Amino acid sequence: MSSVPPSTPPGGMPPPYDPRTQWRVYQDQQKAAWRSQRDAWKAQQKAWRARAEEMRGPRVSSVVGPIILIAAGVVGLLLYSGRISPGTFWGWYGHWWPLLLILAGLALLGEWALDLRRTTPVRRSSGFVGILILLAVVGLAASNWNSVWGPMRAQWGDQDDNFFNMLGLPEHDLDQPAISMPIPASATVQIENPRGDVSIAAGDGTEMQVQAHEIAFASSDDDAKKIFDAEAVHATVTGNAVLVKTDGNSSGRVDLTITVPKTVAATVNSGHGTVTVAGLGAGANVTSSHGDVHLNSIQGSVQVHFSSNRGDFSAHQIDGDLTADGNCNDVTFSEIKGKVTMNGEIFGDVHMEMIGGPLHVHTSVTELEVASLPGDLTLNSDDLRVTQGKGLVRVVTHAKDVDLSQIAGDTYVEDRDGRIAVAPAGSFAVEAKNRKGDVEVTLPPNAQVNVEGNARNGDIVTDFPLSVTGAENKTVSGRIGAGGPRVYVSAENGDVRIKRGSDVGSLPPLPPVPPQPNAPHLKAPRGTPTQPVTQ
C-alpha cells in the first residue's frame, strides 16, 4: 500500500498553491472563532442578567395604573348617568389636569418609600406611563378647546331658541295654568330649570305664583303635546323648603315667571337661559350654565356661579355682599353696599361704580383690589381704569394700560407691556413698577412725599426739583415738601415722568344715579362684534 496521500499527484509532489482555497479556509476559521466568541459573550450576558435579576428582586406591579383606571371608570359612569355635567367636568379637567401628574408622582414616591423597607429588593413596573401620557394629551386638548370654544360661544351665544331647535322644526307655544300657593315667609325657594328663562321677583302678598310658558319644536301637534307633557312644572312645599322644577326636554324650553313674598330667599339652578332676580329681601344664590344673569334690588348676600357660561352678568342695588365665580362675558355692577368678589375669566367689558365694600377681581391676567369704590372702574382687553378709589388700590396685570386717578389711599401697580398712570388725591404712598412701558405719576402741587425711582433704557422727566442721575440706567430721588410717604417708580425699557398736578380739591362722592339703559358700558346690541379676550 502506498504512503502517498490520495491528493498527491503521481510522483509524490504536493498540490500546487491555490489562493482561493486558502482564502476560504481562512474565512471558515474566522467564522468559527467569531461564533465561539459570540457564544461566550451570550453566556456571559446571561450570567450577568441572572445576577442582576437576583440583586434587583422580582417585578411588582404599581398601584398607580389600576387607580387611574378606576378613577376614569367612576368619572365615566357619573358622566353617563348625568350626575356630572360634561361641560363642567371638561372645563375643570382642562384647567386642573396637571394635578393628575402630581398625584401620580406622590403615589410613586410612596411606593418607593415602602420598597426601601423591604428585606428583598423589588422592581416596579411602568406600564401606566402610556396612560398618563394619554390623559395629559386629553387635558391639553380640553384646555385648548375651552379657550377656543368659550370666546366663540361668547360672541354668538347659545341660550336662544336656535340652540334648542337645530333641525329648524316649527315652534309650538303653550301657557300652563298659573300655580298659586301659600308659602312660609322665611322660605327658601329653589328653582330647577334646565332649559328656559327664569324670572323671579318679589310681590306684596304671602303666596307664590308660578307662570310657565312652554315652547316645543316639533313637526306635528301630537309631538308638541308630548314635549309639553314632558316639560310640565311641579311645585312642592316641604316646611320652609319650596321646590319649583321642570323636567326639561331637548326639543323645547320652559320660561318661568315666579312671584314670591319679599322675605324669602331664592336658589336658582339654570341650564340654558337667562336668569333675572329682583326685589328679594333675603339674598339669592344663582347657578347658570349657559345664559345671562341679571340681579336688581336685593337685600342680603348674593352668590353667583357660572359653571361653563359665557353670558353677561349685571347686578344693581345689592344691599349685601356679592360673590361670583366662573367665566362670563360683560359685567356691569352699580350700587353694591357690601363686599364684591369675582374669581374667573372675563371675556367682555367690565364696568363697576359705587361699590361700598372691598372689591376683589381675580382672572388669569389681572389681580385687582380696591378698598372701596365711590367712583367707577372700567376693564377690558386693553385698559384698566379706576377713578375715585378710596383706600388701598392694588393692581397686578400685563398687556394693559393702567390709569388710576383721584386715588385717596396707597397704591401698588405692577404691569408689563403696557402704560401706567397714577394720580393720587393727596400725599399717599405709591409703588408703580413696569417691566416694559412708561410710568407716569401725577402728584398734587402741595404733596409731601419722598420720591425714589429708576428707569432702565429710558428717560426720567420731573416737574419737581428732584435729583436725576445716570446715563443708560437713570435714577431719581429727593423730597417733595416736608417729605412723607414713599413714592417709588420703576420702568424697564420705558420712561418715568413725575408730573405736578393742577391745584383742585378732591371731588365729592358721586350721587347714587341708577344706570341708564343706553349707557356706553352696557352690552352692545346683538350682532355687534366683540373681542373675546380674557381680562
DARA-V719767 format. One record per residue. N is the residue number from 1. RES is the residue in one small letter. PHI is phi as a letter, one per 40 degrees, with the letter a starting at -180 (999 if undefined). PSI is psi in degrees with one decimal (NA if undefined). NEAR is the number of other C-alpha atoms within 10 Angstrom. Layout:
BEGIN
N:RES:PHI:PSI:NEAR
N:RES:PHI:PSI:NEAR
END
This chain:
BEGIN
1:m:999:136.1:3
2:s:c:144.7:5
3:s:c:0.9:6
4:v:c:132.4:13
5:p:d:154.3:9
6:p:c:-28.5:9
7:s:c:-9.8:10
8:t:c:129.5:12
9:p:c:165.5:11
10:p:d:140.4:9
11:g:h:-8.3:7
12:g:g:16.0:12
13:m:c:143.3:10
14:p:c:158.9:12
15:p:c:153.0:9
16:p:c:156.9:6
17:y:c:130.1:8
18:d:b:106.3:8
19:p:c:-38.3:8
20:r:c:-41.5:9
21:t:c:-45.1:10
22:q:c:-37.6:11
23:w:c:-39.9:11
24:r:c:-40.8:11
25:v:c:-41.7:11
26:y:c:-41.2:12
27:q:c:-41.4:12
28:d:c:-39.1:12
29:q:c:-40.0:11
30:q:c:-41.4:12
31:k:c:-41.3:11
32:a:c:-40.9:12
33:a:c:-39.9:11
34:w:c:-40.0:12
35:r:c:-39.6:11
36:s:c:-41.8:11
37:q:c:-40.1:12
38:r:c:-44.2:12
39:d:c:-39.3:11
40:a:c:-39.9:12
41:w:c:-42.1:12
42:k:c:-41.4:11
43:a:c:-38.9:12
44:q:c:-42.1:12
45:q:c:-40.4:12
46:k:c:-41.1:12
47:a:c:-41.3:12
48:w:c:-43.9:12
49:r:c:-40.9:12
50:a:c:-41.2:12
51:r:c:-41.6:12
52:a:c:-41.7:11
53:e:c:-39.4:15
54:e:c:-37.6:13
55:m:c:-39.6:12
56:r:c:-22.9:13
57:g:g:-180.0:13
58:p:c:160.2:12
59:r:c:132.9:12
60:v:b:134.8:11
61:s:c:144.0:14
62:s:c:149.9:17
63:v:c:-7.4:15
64:v:c:-45.4:21
65:g:d:-52.3:18
66:p:d:-37.6:12
67:i:c:-42.1:13
68:i:c:-43.3:17
69:l:c:-40.8:13
70:i:c:-44.6:11
71:a:c:-42.8:11
72:a:c:-39.5:13
73:g:c:-40.2:12
74:v:c:-44.8:12
75:v:c:-42.9:15
76:g:c:-39.8:14
77:l:c:-40.5:13
78:l:c:-38.1:14
79:l:c:-42.6:14
80:y:c:-36.0:12
81:s:c:-5.6:10
82:g:g:6.0:10
83:r:c:-24.4:10
84:i:b:134.0:14
85:s:c:128.2:16
86:p:d:-40.7:15
87:g:c:-41.2:14
88:t:c:-43.7:14
89:f:c:-48.3:16
90:w:c:-32.0:20
91:g:c:-41.7:20
92:w:c:-45.4:17
93:y:c:-39.0:19
94:g:c:-23.1:20
95:h:c:-35.0:16
96:w:b:10.7:12
97:w:d:-28.0:19
98:p:c:-21.4:14
99:l:c:-29.7:11
100:l:c:-42.4:16
101:l:c:-38.2:14
102:i:c:-45.4:11
103:l:c:-39.4:12
104:a:c:-41.1:19
105:g:c:-39.4:13
106:l:c:-38.5:13
107:a:c:-40.3:16
108:l:c:-37.5:16
109:l:c:-38.9:12
110:g:c:-42.5:11
111:e:c:-40.2:15
112:w:c:-41.4:14
113:a:c:-37.4:11
114:l:c:-38.2:10
115:d:c:-28.0:15
116:l:c:-25.0:11
117:r:c:-7.0:9
118:r:c:144.2:9
119:t:c:-31.3:7
120:t:b:123.9:12
121:p:c:146.5:15
122:v:b:162.9:19
123:r:b:135.4:15
124:r:c:135.4:15
125:s:c:156.4:14
126:s:b:35.1:12
127:g:c:-14.1:12
128:f:c:-5.6:18
129:v:c:-38.7:13
130:g:c:-37.4:11
131:i:c:-42.6:13
132:l:c:-40.7:17
133:i:c:-42.0:12
134:l:c:-45.3:11
135:l:c:-34.7:19
136:a:c:-41.4:17
137:v:c:-42.4:13
138:v:c:-39.8:16
139:g:c:-43.2:22
140:l:c:-40.3:16
141:a:c:-42.1:14
142:a:c:-39.3:20
143:s:c:-45.7:19
144:n:c:-36.9:14
145:w:c:-41.6:14
146:n:c:-40.5:19
147:s:c:-27.7:16
148:v:c:-47.7:12
149:w:c:-32.6:11
150:g:c:-54.3:21
151:p:c:-36.0:22
152:m:c:-43.3:15
153:r:c:-34.0:17
154:a:c:-33.3:23
155:q:c:-37.5:21
156:w:b:-20.4:13
157:g:g:155.5:19
158:d:a:17.8:19
159:q:b:8.0:23
160:d:c:-177.5:17
161:d:c:-27.5:16
162:n:c:-29.5:11
163:f:c:-36.4:14
164:f:c:-6.3:22
165:n:b:59.0:18
166:m:c:-24.4:10
167:l:c:-3.3:11
168:g:g:34.4:11
169:l:c:157.8:14
170:p:c:149.1:13
171:e:c:134.5:16
172:h:b:136.0:19
173:d:b:146.9:15
174:l:a:130.0:14
175:d:c:115.9:13
176:q:c:153.7:15
177:p:d:138.8:10
178:a:c:141.1:12
179:i:b:127.6:15
180:s:b:127.4:14
181:m:a:145.7:13
182:p:c:142.6:13
183:i:b:155.8:22
184:p:c:149.5:18
185:a:c:-28.4:16
186:s:b:24.4:15
187:a:c:158.1:20
188:t:b:117.0:22
189:v:c:119.9:24
190:q:b:128.3:20
191:i:b:124.3:22
192:e:b:112.3:21
193:n:b:101.2:25
194:p:c:-27.2:22
195:r:a:113.2:25
196:g:h:166.5:27
197:d:c:154.1:24
198:v:b:123.7:24
199:s:b:117.9:18
200:i:b:129.8:23
201:a:a:159.4:19
202:a:c:138.8:20
203:g:b:-178.7:17
204:d:c:-14.4:9
205:g:c:-172.2:13
206:t:b:5.5:16
207:e:b:157.4:17
208:m:b:133.5:20
209:q:b:133.4:19
210:v:b:122.0:22
211:q:b:130.2:19
212:a:b:126.7:23
213:h:b:113.2:19
214:e:c:143.2:22
215:i:b:131.7:24
216:a:b:142.3:27
217:f:b:105.8:24
218:a:a:158.3:21
219:s:c:-11.3:13
220:s:a:163.6:12
221:d:c:-35.8:13
222:d:c:-43.6:10
223:d:c:-37.3:14
224:a:c:-38.5:22
225:k:c:-39.0:15
226:k:c:-38.4:13
227:i:c:-41.3:23
228:f:c:-43.0:26
229:d:c:-37.1:13
230:a:c:-22.0:14
231:e:c:8.4:25
232:a:d:144.7:16
233:v:c:137.2:23
234:h:b:133.9:13
235:a:b:126.2:18
236:t:b:149.0:13
237:v:b:123.3:16
238:t:b:96.4:10
239:g:g:-124.2:10
240:n:c:3.3:13
241:a:c:125.5:14
242:v:b:129.5:20
243:l:b:124.0:16
244:v:b:118.0:18
245:k:b:139.7:19
246:t:b:140.3:23
247:d:c:-29.1:16
248:g:g:155.4:22
249:n:a:138.7:20
250:s:c:-10.8:14
251:s:b:19.8:22
252:g:a:-171.7:25
253:r:a:160.4:30
254:v:b:121.7:30
255:d:c:121.6:20
256:l:b:134.4:23
257:t:b:114.6:17
258:i:b:132.8:22
259:t:b:129.6:21
260:v:b:163.2:27
261:p:c:154.4:24
262:k:c:-23.5:21
263:t:c:-0.6:20
264:v:c:160.1:20
265:a:b:153.3:24
266:a:b:139.5:23
267:t:b:121.6:20
268:v:b:126.5:23
269:n:b:109.1:19
270:s:b:137.3:24
271:g:c:-84.7:23
272:h:b:109.9:25
273:g:i:167.8:26
274:t:c:139.1:23
275:v:b:127.6:25
276:t:b:124.7:20
277:v:b:130.4:24
278:a:a:141.7:22
279:g:g:5.5:21
280:l:c:151.6:25
281:g:b:3.5:20
282:a:b:26.3:19
283:g:g:175.4:24
284:a:a:151.5:25
285:n:b:117.7:18
286:v:b:131.3:22
287:t:b:122.3:22
288:s:b:130.2:25
289:s:c:-46.9:25
290:h:a:101.9:28
291:g:i:169.3:26
292:d:c:157.2:24
293:v:b:126.1:25
294:h:b:123.4:17
295:l:b:140.7:23
296:n:a:133.2:20
297:s:f:66.3:19
298:i:b:130.9:26
299:q:c:137.6:22
300:g:g:179.8:18
301:s:c:154.3:19
302:v:b:131.6:25
303:q:b:133.2:16
304:v:b:130.7:21
305:h:b:121.2:22
306:f:b:108.9:24
307:s:c:-60.0:21
308:s:b:38.6:24
309:n:c:158.7:27
310:r:b:29.1:30
311:g:c:175.8:28
312:d:c:157.0:24
313:f:b:121.3:22
314:s:b:144.6:20
315:a:a:128.4:23
316:h:b:139.7:22
317:q:f:60.5:21
318:i:b:116.2:26
319:d:c:68.3:21
320:g:i:-172.9:20
321:d:c:150.7:20
322:l:b:123.0:24
323:t:b:131.1:18
324:a:b:140.7:21
325:d:a:154.4:18
326:g:h:-171.9:20
327:n:b:136.9:23
328:c:a:177.5:29
329:n:b:-109.9:27
330:d:c:143.8:23
331:v:b:130.0:24
332:t:b:116.6:21
333:f:b:145.3:24
334:s:a:145.2:23
335:e:f:56.1:23
336:i:b:116.6:25
337:k:c:-24.2:21
338:g:c:-160.5:21
339:k:c:142.2:19
340:v:b:125.3:23
341:t:b:123.6:17
342:m:b:132.6:20
343:n:b:110.8:17
344:g:i:-176.9:18
345:e:c:141.7:21
346:i:b:117.8:30
347:f:b:4.0:26
348:g:b:-150.5:25
349:d:c:149.8:24
350:v:b:132.4:23
351:h:b:126.2:20
352:m:b:145.4:24
353:e:a:146.1:25
354:m:f:64.3:25
355:i:b:114.1:26
356:g:c:-34.2:22
357:g:c:-174.5:19
358:p:c:145.0:20
359:l:b:128.9:21
360:h:b:120.6:18
361:v:b:125.5:19
362:h:b:121.4:18
363:t:b:179.5:17
364:s:c:-13.3:12
365:v:b:-36.0:15
366:t:b:136.7:19
367:e:b:118.3:17
368:l:b:131.3:17
369:e:b:131.4:19
370:v:b:129.2:24
371:a:c:-43.6:18
372:s:a:157.3:24
373:l:b:81.6:26
374:p:c:-17.3:22
375:g:c:-128.4:22
376:d:a:165.0:18
377:l:b:138.6:23
378:t:b:133.3:18
379:l:b:129.8:22
380:n:a:-165.0:20
381:s:c:-18.4:19
382:d:b:-27.5:13
383:d:b:151.9:16
384:l:b:119.6:21
385:r:b:130.9:17
386:v:b:126.2:23
387:t:b:131.4:19
388:q:f:53.4:26
389:g:c:148.6:26
390:k:b:130.3:20
391:g:g:-164.0:18
392:l:c:133.2:18
393:v:b:123.7:24
394:r:b:127.9:18
395:v:b:127.1:20
396:v:b:117.8:17
397:t:a:-177.0:22
398:h:a:157.2:21
399:a:f:33.9:18
400:k:b:150.3:22
401:d:c:124.1:21
402:v:b:125.4:25
403:d:b:109.8:19
404:l:b:117.4:22
405:s:b:148.2:18
406:q:f:48.5:19
407:i:c:113.5:25
408:a:c:68.0:20
409:g:i:177.1:20
410:d:c:151.3:21
411:t:b:135.8:23
412:y:b:125.4:17
413:v:b:132.6:22
414:e:b:125.5:18
415:d:a:165.8:25
416:r:a:151.2:20
417:d:f:41.3:17
418:g:a:-168.5:20
419:r:b:141.4:23
420:i:b:130.9:26
421:a:b:122.8:18
422:v:b:132.3:24
423:a:b:90.2:22
424:p:c:154.2:24
425:a:c:9.5:24
426:g:a:-161.2:20
427:s:c:85.0:21
428:f:b:158.5:21
429:a:c:140.3:19
430:v:b:132.7:23
431:e:b:112.5:19
432:a:b:119.9:23
433:k:b:129.0:23
434:n:b:120.4:26
435:r:c:-25.4:19
436:k:a:96.0:20
437:g:i:174.1:22
438:d:c:156.1:27
439:v:b:128.4:27
440:e:b:126.1:23
441:v:b:123.9:25
442:t:b:113.2:20
443:l:b:149.1:25
444:p:c:151.5:19
445:p:c:-25.0:17
446:n:b:25.8:15
447:a:c:146.5:21
448:q:b:88.4:19
449:v:a:163.0:22
450:n:b:130.8:20
451:v:b:133.4:22
452:e:b:151.5:19
453:g:i:172.3:21
454:n:a:157.2:24
455:a:b:120.3:26
456:r:b:123.3:21
457:n:f:44.4:14
458:g:a:177.7:18
459:d:b:162.8:21
460:i:b:123.3:23
461:v:b:130.3:14
462:t:b:141.9:17
463:d:c:-6.4:13
464:f:b:156.9:15
465:p:c:79.6:10
466:l:b:157.0:17
467:s:c:123.8:13
468:v:b:122.9:18
469:t:b:165.4:13
470:g:h:163.6:13
471:a:b:-83.7:12
472:e:c:-40.9:11
473:n:b:107.6:15
474:k:c:151.1:18
475:t:b:154.4:20
476:v:b:142.3:22
477:s:a:159.8:17
478:g:i:177.2:16
479:r:b:135.5:19
480:i:b:125.6:18
481:g:g:-138.1:13
482:a:c:3.5:10
483:g:g:169.8:14
484:g:i:-132.5:16
485:p:d:155.8:15
486:r:c:131.2:18
487:v:b:113.9:22
488:y:b:127.2:19
489:v:b:139.6:26
490:s:a:133.9:25
491:a:b:133.0:28
492:e:b:129.3:20
493:n:f:43.8:16
494:g:a:171.1:21
495:d:c:155.6:23
496:v:b:128.4:28
497:r:b:126.0:18
498:i:b:107.3:21
499:k:b:153.8:17
500:r:c:120.9:17
501:g:c:174.1:17
502:s:c:155.9:11
503:d:c:79.8:9
504:v:b:146.5:9
505:g:c:166.0:9
506:s:c:141.4:12
507:l:c:146.8:10
508:p:c:160.2:9
509:p:d:148.3:11
510:l:c:140.8:12
511:p:c:153.3:9
512:p:c:77.8:12
513:v:c:126.1:10
514:p:c:150.7:10
515:p:c:141.0:15
516:q:c:145.6:9
517:p:c:-22.2:9
518:n:b:15.5:9
519:a:c:142.0:9
520:p:c:-18.9:9
521:h:c:-8.1:17
522:l:c:168.6:18
523:k:c:138.7:21
524:a:c:157.6:13
525:p:d:154.6:7
526:r:d:135.6:9
527:g:h:-17.7:8
528:t:c:127.5:8
529:p:c:143.1:10
530:t:b:161.3:16
531:q:b:102.7:14
532:p:c:80.2:21
533:v:b:135.9:16
534:t:c:136.7:21
535:q:c:NA:27
END
